Amino acid sequence: GICHGAWVLAAIQKKAWGFQRDEVYIGTAEERAQMDKGDKLSQSHVGVGHLAKLPNFAQNAPQSLKDLLETDPSVGAYINSIYDDIENGKN
């Protein structure tokens, strides 16, 4: 199918242009950590490997939801709790 075709195209590109695995270009996680190029936890507010809340969600929300968020702060807290539950694996 289509997915198999992507592998074929990738193999052709690898041979034609000499592409290599990411580890060749940026190193393994251990090598990056030794060179102080590891994950910067200070830049990630939720931790590595966790979904971050979408920026500008409220700005792109329908106007009625924007109005509700402005007039009732508990709505924003509820929306944040939904994201927190998703991050923690609660449904």
Secondary structure, 3 states (H helix, E strand, C coil): CHHHHHHHHHHHHHHHHCCCCHHHHHCCHHHHHHCCCCCCHHHCCCCCCCCCCCCCHHHHCCHHHHHHHHHCHHHHHHHHHHHHHHHCCCC
